[in-house]
Amino acid sequence: MSDDNVWSNEWEPSEDWSGGGGRSKRLSPRGDVVGASLYELDRGNFVVYHFHHGAEELMIVLRGTPTLRTPEGERVLAEGEVVHFPAGPDGAHAVSNESDLAARFVMVSDHPSPEVVEYPDLGQITAQARTGSQTGERLWLVHDVPSDEA
């Protein structure tokens, strides 16, 4: 199987994109507009609660029964379920796995650049861009929101 196959168990040994111990990898080369990533969460792993100001995301559950948290509360998702997350606070979401079986899902999104992402539980906001910044690296800035503003 190719590393771009959703059933492959080859994972990127890079940073933890989920923020909560999950495995992940990009599927196919990311285009300028659309990209997809595969995630697998073991029991207790999670994707941190966040929302995008520019990007929309679409989650497709392949295996397992992950728990989805949104502004409306929590619910367990079924295999095959598809969930859309709009840009802005209404699209805030986190995914966790409370079951004994691994949960595997694909996240598809557009990739605006620059992008701003908020992490309400962490009290952080990030500014990101694929273009270079005055640091000589691509733009990636983390702002800690003072607790009285969070």
Short mmCIF file of the C-alpha atoms (twelve columns), coordinates in Angstrom:
data_MODEL
# 
_entry.id   MODEL 
# 
loop_
_atom_site.group_PDB 
_atom_site.id 
_atom_site.type_symbol 
_atom_site.label_atom_id 
_atom_site.label_alt_id 
_atom_site.label_comp_id 
_atom_site.label_asym_id 
_atom_site.label_seq_id 
_atom_site.Cartn_x 
_atom_site.Cartn_y 
_atom_site.Cartn_z 
_atom_site.pdbx_PDB_model_num 
ATOM 1   C CA . MET A 1   0.000   0.000  0.000  1 
ATOM 2   C CA . SER A 2   1.059   3.548  -0.667 1 
ATOM 3   C CA . ASP A 3   1.689   5.976  2.183  1 
ATOM 4   C CA . ASP A 4   -1.246  7.952  0.707  1 
ATOM 5   C CA . ASN A 5   -3.624  5.045  1.311  1 
ATOM 6   C CA . VAL A 6   -6.062  5.630  4.200  1 
ATOM 7   C CA . TRP A 7   -5.573  2.011  5.368  1 
ATOM 8   C CA . SER A 8   -1.760  2.189  5.413  1 
ATOM 9   C CA . ASN A 9   -0.132  2.134  8.843  1 
ATOM 10  C CA . GLU A 10  2.819   4.270  7.773  1 
ATOM 11  C CA . TRP A 11  2.760   7.481  9.817  1 
ATOM 12  C CA . GLU A 12  4.791   10.665 9.572  1 
ATOM 13  C CA . PRO A 13  7.363   10.763 12.364 1 
ATOM 14  C CA . SER A 14  6.960   14.524 12.588 1 
ATOM 15  C CA . GLU A 15  5.319   16.730 15.152 1 
ATOM 16  C CA . ASP A 16  1.977   15.784 16.688 1 
ATOM 17  C CA . TRP A 17  -0.539  17.833 14.657 1 
ATOM 18  C CA . SER A 18  -3.394  16.718 16.894 1 
ATOM 19  C CA . GLY A 19  -1.938  18.144 20.080 1 
ATOM 20  C CA . GLY A 20  -3.106  15.058 21.977 1 
ATOM 21  C CA . GLY A 21  -0.873  12.143 21.059 1 
ATOM 22  C CA . GLY A 22  -2.538  10.951 17.867 1 
ATOM 23  C CA . ARG A 23  -0.815  9.690  14.731 1 
ATOM 24  C CA . SER A 24  -1.184  11.688 11.524 1 
ATOM 25  C CA . LYS A 25  0.019   12.091 7.965  1 
ATOM 26  C CA . ARG A 26  -0.795  14.225 4.974  1 
ATOM 27  C CA . LEU A 27  -2.577  12.467 2.128  1 
ATOM 28  C CA . SER A 28  -1.165  13.265 -1.311 1 
ATOM 29  C CA . PRO A 29  0.782   16.453 -1.859 1 
ATOM 30  C CA . ARG A 30  -1.184  19.361 -0.425 1 
ATOM 31  C CA . GLY A 31  -2.421  21.692 -3.121 1 
ATOM 32  C CA . ASP A 32  -2.654  25.438 -2.926 1 
ATOM 33  C CA . VAL A 33  -6.374  25.236 -2.133 1 
ATOM 34  C CA . VAL A 34  -7.317  21.783 -0.787 1 
ATOM 35  C CA . GLY A 35  -5.511  19.265 1.395  1 
ATOM 36  C CA . ALA A 36  -6.308  16.215 3.496  1 
ATOM 37  C CA . SER A 37  -4.751  14.546 6.520  1 
ATOM 38  C CA . LEU A 38  -5.334  11.138 8.052  1 
ATOM 39  C CA . TYR A 39  -5.514  10.834 11.840 1 
ATOM 40  C CA . GLU A 40  -5.625  7.834  14.133 1 
ATOM 41  C CA . LEU A 41  -6.379  8.192  17.825 1 
ATOM 42  C CA . ASP A 42  -5.887  5.434  20.377 1 
ATOM 43  C CA . ARG A 43  -7.906  5.442  23.606 1 
ATOM 44  C CA . GLY A 44  -7.216  8.704  25.445 1 
ATOM 45  C CA . ASN A 45  -5.732  10.522 22.412 1 
ATOM 46  C CA . PHE A 46  -7.394  13.699 21.152 1 
ATOM 47  C CA . VAL A 47  -7.332  16.589 18.716 1 
ATOM 48  C CA . VAL A 48  -7.273  19.815 20.714 1 
ATOM 49  C CA . TYR A 49  -10.361 22.093 20.651 1 
ATOM 50  C CA . HIS A 50  -9.886  24.779 17.996 1 
ATOM 51  C CA . PHE A 51  -11.448 26.794 15.195 1 
ATOM 52  C CA . HIS A 52  -10.134 28.424 12.040 1 
ATOM 53  C CA . HIS A 53  -10.892 31.967 10.905 1 
ATOM 54  C CA . GLY A 54  -10.233 31.183 7.238  1 
ATOM 55  C CA . ALA A 55  -10.437 27.435 6.646  1 
ATOM 56  C CA . GLU A 56  -13.433 25.145 6.488  1 
ATOM 57  C CA . GLU A 57  -12.906 21.497 7.426  1 
ATOM 58  C CA . LEU A 58  -14.707 18.261 6.616  1 
ATOM 59  C CA . MET A 59  -14.256 15.168 8.807  1 
ATOM 60  C CA . ILE A 60  -14.910 11.652 7.479  1 
ATOM 61  C CA . VAL A 61  -14.914 8.830  10.060 1 
ATOM 62  C CA . LEU A 62  -13.335 5.692  8.610  1 
ATOM 63  C CA . ARG A 63  -13.056 3.441  11.651 1 
ATOM 64  C CA . GLY A 64  -14.029 3.516  15.293 1 
ATOM 65  C CA . THR A 65  -16.360 5.753  17.283 1 
ATOM 66  C CA . PRO A 66  -14.604 9.035  18.087 1 
ATOM 67  C CA . THR A 67  -16.223 11.593 20.359 1 
ATOM 68  C CA . LEU A 68  -16.792 15.001 18.790 1 
ATOM 69  C CA . ARG A 69  -16.976 18.167 20.882 1 
ATOM 70  C CA . THR A 70  -18.505 21.292 19.326 1 
ATOM 71  C CA . PRO A 71  -20.079 24.438 20.815 1 
ATOM 72  C CA . GLU A 72  -23.331 22.404 21.006 1 
ATOM 73  C CA . GLY A 73  -21.748 19.742 23.241 1 
ATOM 74  C CA . GLU A 74  -20.360 16.220 22.782 1 
ATOM 75  C CA . ARG A 75  -21.581 13.272 20.737 1 
ATOM 76  C CA . VAL A 76  -20.163 9.948  19.593 1 
ATOM 77  C CA . LEU A 77  -19.680 9.631  15.836 1 
ATOM 78  C CA . ALA A 78  -20.292 6.447  13.860 1 
ATOM 79  C CA . GLU A 79  -18.145 4.901  11.141 1 
ATOM 80  C CA . GLY A 80  -18.937 6.574  7.825  1 
ATOM 81  C CA . GLU A 81  -20.234 9.774  9.430  1 
ATOM 82  C CA . VAL A 82  -19.257 13.071 7.783  1 
ATOM 83  C CA . VAL A 83  -19.162 16.376 9.695  1 
ATOM 84  C CA . HIS A 84  -18.572 19.902 8.310  1 
ATOM 85  C CA . PHE A 85  -16.872 22.629 10.360 1 
ATOM 86  C CA . PRO A 86  -17.410 26.172 9.034  1 
ATOM 87  C CA . ALA A 87  -14.849 28.921 9.563  1 
ATOM 88  C CA . GLY A 88  -15.277 30.917 12.781 1 
ATOM 89  C CA . PRO A 89  -16.357 30.077 16.334 1 
ATOM 90  C CA . ASP A 90  -19.394 28.069 15.155 1 
ATOM 91  C CA . GLY A 91  -16.939 25.592 13.599 1 
ATOM 92  C CA . ALA A 92  -14.995 24.962 16.811 1 
ATOM 93  C CA . HIS A 93  -14.291 21.283 17.373 1 
ATOM 94  C CA . ALA A 94  -12.229 18.700 19.206 1 
ATOM 95  C CA . VAL A 95  -12.088 14.956 18.643 1 
ATOM 96  C CA . SER A 96  -11.204 12.354 21.261 1 
ATOM 97  C CA . ASN A 97  -11.271 8.589  21.527 1 
ATOM 98  C CA . GLU A 98  -12.837 7.139  24.648 1 
ATOM 99  C CA . SER A 99  -13.310 3.646  23.176 1 
ATOM 100 C CA . ASP A 100 -10.912 0.703  23.290 1 
ATOM 101 C CA . LEU A 101 -10.572 0.549  19.478 1 
ATOM 102 C CA . ALA A 102 -8.506  3.049  17.513 1 
ATOM 103 C CA . ALA A 103 -10.490 5.789  15.752 1 
ATOM 104 C CA . ARG A 104 -9.317  6.689  12.231 1 
ATOM 105 C CA . PHE A 105 -10.598 9.681  10.260 1 
ATOM 106 C CA . VAL A 106 -9.741  11.995 7.401  1 
ATOM 107 C CA . MET A 107 -9.806  15.778 7.714  1 
ATOM 108 C CA . VAL A 108 -10.168 17.649 4.410  1 
ATOM 109 C CA . SER A 109 -9.829  21.426 4.305  1 
ATOM 110 C CA . ASP A 110 -9.093  24.380 2.179  1 
ATOM 111 C CA . HIS A 111 -5.815  26.065 3.089  1 
ATOM 112 C CA . PRO A 112 -6.042  29.842 3.094  1 
ATOM 113 C CA . SER A 113 -2.795  31.641 3.695  1 
ATOM 114 C CA . PRO A 114 -2.462  33.518 5.931  1 
ATOM 115 C CA . GLU A 115 -4.657  31.772 8.486  1 
ATOM 116 C CA . VAL A 116 -5.574  32.454 12.098 1 
ATOM 117 C CA . VAL A 117 -6.535  29.596 14.438 1 
ATOM 118 C CA . GLU A 118 -7.866  29.929 17.983 1 
ATOM 119 C CA . TYR A 119 -7.471  27.351 20.762 1 
ATOM 120 C CA . PRO A 120 -9.984  28.404 23.463 1 
ATOM 121 C CA . ASP A 121 -9.004  25.717 25.995 1 
ATOM 122 C CA . LEU A 122 -5.320  26.640 25.684 1 
ATOM 123 C CA . GLY A 123 -5.874  30.390 25.621 1 
ATOM 124 C CA . GLN A 124 -3.856  30.677 22.404 1 
ATOM 125 C CA . ILE A 125 -4.227  32.165 18.949 1 
ATOM 126 C CA . THR A 126 -1.873  31.291 16.098 1 
ATOM 127 C CA . ALA A 127 -1.104  33.224 12.926 1 
ATOM 128 C CA . GLN A 128 0.254   31.056 10.107 1 
ATOM 129 C CA . ALA A 129 1.294   31.491 6.489  1 
ATOM 130 C CA . ARG A 130 3.088   29.421 3.896  1 
ATOM 131 C CA . THR A 131 5.123   32.470 2.943  1 
ATOM 132 C CA . GLY A 132 8.340   33.501 4.640  1 
ATOM 133 C CA . SER A 133 8.481   36.005 7.456  1 
ATOM 134 C CA . GLN A 134 11.163  38.336 8.790  1 
ATOM 135 C CA . THR A 135 12.510  35.380 10.793 1 
ATOM 136 C CA . GLY A 136 13.576  33.683 7.554  1 
ATOM 137 C CA . GLU A 137 11.127  30.822 8.188  1 
ATOM 138 C CA . ARG A 138 7.471   30.494 7.250  1 
ATOM 139 C CA . LEU A 139 5.172   32.544 9.450  1 
ATOM 140 C CA . TRP A 140 4.092   30.721 12.612 1 
ATOM 141 C CA . LEU A 141 3.243   32.953 15.546 1 
ATOM 142 C CA . VAL A 142 1.630   31.867 18.819 1 
ATOM 143 C CA . HIS A 143 -0.101  34.508 20.937 1 
ATOM 144 C CA . ASP A 144 -1.046  33.654 24.509 1 
ATOM 145 C CA . VAL A 145 -4.347  35.307 25.387 1 
ATOM 146 C CA . PRO A 146 -4.319  36.775 28.909 1 
ATOM 147 C CA . SER A 147 -6.689  34.745 31.111 1 
ATOM 148 C CA . ASP A 148 -9.064  37.696 31.638 1 
ATOM 149 C CA . GLU A 149 -9.614  37.823 27.828 1 
ATOM 150 C CA . ALA A 150 -10.010 34.050 27.272 1 
# 
